[in-house]
Amino acid sequence: MSPSVAPLFQTLPPQEARAYYHGLPSRPPLVYRARTPTADWRSASAPGRSTALALAPVSHTHPLARPWDAGLGEQVTQALLVRGVPMTSVDVVRFTEYLVKDESKDSNDESKEEGKEGSTHGHSGDVSKSGEVSEEILSPATIWVGVDGSAEPAACHAAAMDILALLEEHGVSDVNIEFRESYVRHLLLES
């Protein structure tokens, strides 16, 4: 299977892998990502601006929701298993990237109200205490695959191509597929 618009396999620079999920509490390393050209959403065009990232829900009215619940989710899991991807979880999420206003440029701004410092406008992103959100960017839906540390980016790429083809079969587009390091810890309670 191969989608009509297939991303090329590219190895991630280590710095990008470590910093990609900056703003999420766990900051998982990015292992691999596949995007269609229309699903590239991050603010790479905003150099020098601080950003924070937070998870956002995918609405039950999103075009991915109905097919996912009707069996596409299981097909995605099977595609990962067939390619030997050591997955720990598969989630459908969206991200909100918060662009943070540079406070050093506005240090003389007297119009800030007392008590507003550190406001994150209702989100849980890693926004600096003195920063103010100047823009919010919502990502497309993302199939977010957790993998253990032994995952090979080439296997993730092959699985992502299969998943993009499945999405195309179901008439779903503009979905990112991202693989992050994720470990499952079983906690036992003594009785």
N, C-alpha and C positions, 0 to 999 in steps of 0.2 A: 504494500500500500504506500502511496505517496501523494500528498496533497498537491493541488495545482499550483500553489505558491509555497514552495518549501524553503525554509531558512537554511543557509549553508552552515555546516558544522564549523564552529569556531571555539578555540580554547580561550577560556576567560583569563585575563590577567589576575594574578593573585590579589592585588590591591582591590580590584573590583569585586572579586569573590568575597573578600572580608567585609567590605564597606557597603555592599549592595542593599542590605536590609537595615542599614543604620536607622535607628528610631524605634525599631521593634524591641521589646524588652529582652528577648533572647538573642537578638542579632545573629541568626543562623548564617553560616557561610552559604553562598550561592554556589551550586555545583554546575548547573547548566540552565540555559533559558532558550526557549524557542518562541519567536514572535513573528506574526505576519506583519508585513510593512505597515498596515493601518493600525496595528495594536501597539506601536511604540509610543509610550506616553510619558516617560520620565522627563524631568526638566533639564536635560543636558544643555539646553539653550540658555540656562540661567547661571553662567559661571560666577563664582564669587558669592553666591547667595546660599545661606544656610538652609538646610532642609531637614525635615523630620518625616517619618513614615508611620502609619498606623493601619491596622486591618479595618476593613469596612465590609458589611454584609452584602451578599448578592441577593437581590430581590427575587421573590418567588415568581415575579412577572418577567424576569430576564429571559431572553430566548434560549439560554442554556438550561434553565430550571426544569422544564417539562421533559425534554429528552434525557436529562441526567437521571431524573427519578424513574423514567420508564425503561431504564436498562443501559443507558450510555455510561453511567458510572461504573457498572460491572464490566462493560467492554473495555473501558480505560484501564481498570485494574488488571484484566486479562492481558492487555497489550503490554503492560509493564512486566507482568510475570513471564510472558513469552520471551521478552528481550532480556530477561535475567536481571532486571533492575531491583536491587535490594531495598524495597520500599518499606517505610514504617508507617506512612499515612498518605491519604489522598484527600485533599480538601478543595472546595471551590470557594474562592475568596475574591475580594477586591482590595486594593490598597488606596489610601489617600496620602498623597505627598503634600506636606505643608511647607510652603516657602516662607521662610522667616525673615522679616524685615531686619536689616542690619542696623542695630541700635547705636553702633559707634558713629554713624552718620547723623543720627538724630539726638545726640546726647544733650543738646541745648533745648530740646523740645519741652517746653513747660506745660503743654496741654495735656500731658498724661495724667489721668486721674489716679489718686491714691488708692491702693488696693487692687488695681488692675494688673500690676506686675505679676508675671507668671501665668496669666490667663492663657488657657489653651483652647478657648472657644469650644469647650465641650468635647475635645478629643483627647486621646491618651498618647499622642505622639511625643517624641523626645524634644520638646520645644524649650529653648533656653529660658531661664527665669525672667530675663529682661526682654526677651524677644517677643515680637508681635507677629502673628500670622498675616502675611500680606496676600497670599494666594493659596488656594487649595486645588489640587489636581487629582481627579478620581481616575483610577486605572480601569481598563477593561476587565471583564471577569478573567480570573486566572485559575487554571488547574495547578494547584500548589502541591507538589509531590515531595514528601519527606523521605529521605534516603539515608542509610547509614554511611559511615565514612569510607566504605569500600566501593561505593558506586563509581563506575567509570563514566566520564562525560560522553564517550562515544556510544555507550549503551543507552544513556539517557537521550542522546540525540536520535538514535534509531527509534526508541519508544515514542519520542515526541513527534516524529514524522508519522508514525502509525496513528497517534492520537489526533493529529491535525487532519489526517484522512478520515477518521471516524467522525470528527466534528463536521467536516465537509459533507459526508454522507447524510448527516442529520440536519443539514442546512444551517449550521451554526458557524459564524465567522467572528473575527475580531476577539479571539480568546488567546491569552498568553498561556504558555506552559512553562513552569519554573520548577526546578529541582533544588531543594535546600537540604543541608545536613540536618538530620533530626534523629534523636535517639529515644527509644521507649524505655522508661524506667518502671519496673513493676514494684510497687510499694506494698509490703506485707504488714498487716497490723497483727500484733500479738493478741491472742484471745485469752 
